[in-house]
Amino acid sequence: MASESRPAALPPGERTVGQLVAESIRLYGDNFTRALVIGIPPAGLAYLTVHVTRMMSFVLAFTVYGALLSASYVWACALVLQRRAERWRLVRAWAVGWLVFIPVPVLAVGFVLPALAWLAAVGLVVPVLVVEEPPLRAAFSRAWRLARADYVHVIGSIATLAIVVFLTQSVLAFLLRGAGGAAVDTAFVLANVVISPLLFVGTALVYVDQAARVE
């Protein structure tokens, strides 16, 4: 009865933000063990944030943070898009993802929307490099073309995924701290490992939606 009442999923080219989030949750659940690896770099980022000064955290945002988040994104793209790419292609996608992240800390100062707009505009270059093997310059052009196909869908999906992940992480960290007696930083790191993969899985799935809209 439950399956009969569930609405039919739209094809990727017509998928709404809500359906993208639902599909991201389903994909994460179906690949839970392998997807947990995606959460390790963000968890390391959370640990560093808690244990360093604000100035050091800002410095790390231009170096280590970008490298960690890019690694998670590349792994999520390979998992969601089911690509067994050569190692050099994954390394190139990781390096480009790191490069794309460098302006984010500055853009996010005071207001997060400019950083979100930047990631929506060029962030799809990572799955493009994992899947399509274009030259580097063509990869950025392709990413921008994909984003323009429905820019509202891209930015809305990333924003919604980020909000869902943030709220769920906060609730889980609170429960771990209360029920398990874990320290605040330990609970937050564990919550990152479990929940943060959803953000990267969903962002990789945005590439599928946009490619369908273009093609």
C-alpha positions as CSV (number, residue, x, y, z in Angstrom):
1,M,0.0,0.0,0.0
2,A,2.9,2.4,0.8
3,S,4.5,1.7,-2.6
4,E,1.2,2.5,-4.3
5,S,0.8,5.8,-2.6
6,R,4.3,7.0,-3.3
7,P,4.4,9.4,-6.2
8,A,6.3,8.3,-9.3
9,A,9.8,9.7,-9.5
10,L,10.4,12.2,-12.3
11,P,13.2,11.6,-14.8
12,P,16.5,13.5,-14.0
13,G,15.7,16.2,-16.6
14,E,12.5,17.1,-14.7
15,R,13.5,16.3,-11.2
16,T,12.6,18.8,-8.5
17,V,14.9,19.8,-5.6
18,G,12.8,17.8,-3.2
19,Q,13.0,14.7,-5.4
20,L,16.8,15.2,-5.8
21,V,17.2,15.2,-2.0
22,A,15.0,12.1,-1.7
23,E,17.0,10.3,-4.4
24,S,20.2,11.3,-2.7
25,I,19.0,9.8,0.6
26,R,18.1,6.6,-1.3
27,L,21.5,6.3,-3.0
28,Y,23.3,6.9,0.2
29,G,21.3,4.2,1.9
30,D,21.9,1.8,-0.9
31,N,25.7,2.4,-0.7
32,F,26.0,3.2,3.0
33,T,29.2,1.3,3.7
34,R,31.1,2.6,0.7
35,A,29.7,6.1,1.1
36,L,30.9,6.4,4.7
37,V,34.4,7.0,3.4
38,I,33.1,10.3,1.9
39,G,32.5,11.5,5.4
40,I,36.0,11.0,6.7
41,P,37.5,14.2,5.2
42,P,34.7,16.5,6.4
43,A,35.0,14.8,9.9
44,G,38.7,15.7,9.8
45,L,37.8,19.2,8.9
46,A,35.4,19.4,11.8
47,Y,38.1,18.1,14.2
48,L,40.6,20.7,13.0
49,T,38.1,23.5,13.3
50,V,37.5,22.7,16.9
51,H,41.2,22.4,17.9
52,V,42.8,25.3,16.2
53,T,42.5,29.1,16.6
54,R,40.3,31.2,14.4
55,M,43.2,32.6,12.5
56,M,44.7,29.2,11.9
57,S,41.3,27.9,10.8
58,F,41.1,30.8,8.2
59,V,44.6,29.8,6.9
60,L,43.7,26.2,6.7
61,A,40.5,27.1,4.8
62,F,42.7,28.0,1.8
63,T,44.8,24.8,2.0
64,V,43.8,21.7,3.9
65,Y,40.0,22.3,3.9
66,G,39.7,22.6,0.2
67,A,41.8,19.4,-0.3
68,L,39.7,17.4,2.1
69,L,36.3,18.5,0.7
70,S,37.5,18.0,-2.9
71,A,38.5,14.4,-2.0
72,S,35.1,13.7,-0.7
73,Y,33.4,15.2,-3.8
74,V,35.5,13.2,-6.2
75,W,34.8,10.0,-4.3
76,A,31.1,10.8,-4.3
77,C,31.1,11.4,-8.1
78,A,32.9,8.1,-8.7
79,L,30.4,6.3,-6.5
80,V,27.2,7.9,-7.7
81,L,28.1,8.1,-11.4
82,Q,29.5,4.5,-11.2
83,R,32.8,5.4,-13.0
84,R,36.0,3.4,-12.6
85,A,38.2,6.2,-13.8
86,E,41.9,6.0,-14.1
87,R,43.8,7.3,-11.1
88,W,45.3,10.3,-12.9
89,R,41.8,11.4,-13.9
90,L,40.6,11.3,-10.3
91,V,43.7,13.1,-9.1
92,R,43.1,15.8,-11.8
93,A,39.5,16.2,-10.7
94,W,40.6,16.4,-7.1
95,A,43.2,19.1,-7.9
96,V,40.6,21.2,-9.9
97,G,38.0,20.8,-7.1
98,W,40.6,22.1,-4.6
99,L,41.3,25.1,-6.9
100,V,37.5,25.8,-7.2
101,F,37.2,25.8,-3.5
102,I,39.9,28.4,-2.8
103,P,37.7,31.5,-3.2
104,V,34.9,30.1,-1.1
105,P,36.2,31.2,2.3
106,V,36.5,34.8,1.1
107,L,33.1,34.7,-0.7
108,A,31.4,33.3,2.4
109,V,32.6,36.0,4.8
110,G,29.5,37.9,6.1
111,F,27.1,36.2,3.7
112,V,27.1,32.7,2.3
113,L,25.1,33.3,-0.9
114,P,28.1,34.5,-3.1
115,A,30.0,31.3,-2.1
116,L,27.0,29.2,-3.0
117,A,26.5,31.0,-6.3
118,W,30.2,30.4,-7.2
119,L,30.0,26.7,-6.4
120,A,26.8,26.3,-8.3
121,A,28.4,28.0,-11.4
122,V,31.7,26.1,-11.5
123,G,31.4,23.2,-9.1
124,L,30.1,20.7,-11.7
125,V,33.6,20.8,-13.3
126,V,34.5,17.9,-10.9
127,P,32.0,15.4,-12.1
128,V,32.6,16.6,-15.7
129,L,36.3,15.6,-15.3
130,V,35.4,12.3,-13.7
131,V,32.9,11.3,-16.4
132,E,33.6,13.1,-19.6
133,E,37.5,13.4,-19.9
134,P,37.5,16.8,-21.6
135,P,40.6,19.1,-21.7
136,L,40.7,21.3,-18.6
137,R,39.5,24.5,-20.3
138,A,36.7,22.7,-22.0
139,A,35.7,21.1,-18.7
140,F,35.0,24.6,-17.1
141,S,33.0,25.6,-20.2
142,R,31.0,22.3,-20.0
143,A,30.4,22.9,-16.2
144,W,29.1,26.4,-16.9
145,R,26.9,25.2,-19.7
146,L,25.4,22.5,-17.4
147,A,24.8,25.1,-14.6
148,R,23.1,27.5,-17.0
149,A,20.6,24.7,-18.1
150,D,18.7,25.4,-14.8
151,Y,20.8,27.5,-12.5
152,V,18.0,27.8,-10.0
153,H,17.8,24.0,-9.7
154,V,21.6,23.8,-9.1
155,I,21.8,26.5,-6.4
156,G,18.5,25.4,-4.8
157,S,19.7,21.8,-4.6
158,I,23.0,22.6,-3.1
159,A,21.5,25.0,-0.6
160,T,18.8,22.5,0.4
161,L,21.3,19.7,0.8
162,A,23.5,21.9,2.9
163,I,20.6,22.8,5.2
164,V,19.4,19.2,5.6
165,V,22.9,18.0,6.4
166,F,23.6,20.8,8.8
167,L,20.3,20.3,10.7
168,T,20.6,16.5,10.8
169,Q,24.3,16.7,11.9
170,S,23.3,19.0,14.8
171,V,20.5,16.8,15.9
172,L,22.7,13.6,15.7
173,A,25.5,15.3,17.6
174,F,23.1,16.4,20.3
175,L,21.8,12.8,20.6
176,L,25.2,11.3,20.7
177,R,26.3,13.7,23.4
178,G,23.2,13.1,25.5
179,A,22.6,9.4,25.1
180,G,26.1,8.2,24.6
181,G,27.9,10.7,26.9
182,A,30.3,11.7,24.1
183,A,32.3,14.9,24.3
184,V,31.0,17.8,22.1
185,D,33.8,17.6,19.6
186,T,33.7,13.8,19.4
187,A,29.9,13.8,18.9
188,F,30.3,16.4,16.1
189,V,33.0,14.5,14.3
190,L,31.0,11.3,14.4
191,A,27.9,13.1,13.1
192,N,30.0,14.4,10.3
193,V,31.2,11.0,9.3
194,V,27.6,9.7,9.1
195,I,25.7,12.6,7.7
196,S,28.1,14.7,5.5
197,P,28.2,12.1,2.7
198,L,24.7,13.1,1.8
199,L,25.8,16.5,0.7
200,F,28.4,15.2,-1.7
201,V,26.2,12.4,-3.0
202,G,23.4,14.9,-3.7
203,T,25.8,17.3,-5.4
204,A,27.1,14.6,-7.7
205,L,23.5,13.7,-8.5
206,V,22.9,17.4,-9.6
207,Y,25.3,16.6,-12.5
208,V,23.0,13.9,-13.7
209,D,20.0,16.3,-13.6
210,Q,21.8,19.1,-15.4
211,A,23.3,16.7,-18.1
212,A,19.8,15.5,-18.8
213,R,18.5,19.0,-19.1
214,V,21.2,19.9,-21.6
215,E,21.1,16.8,-23.7
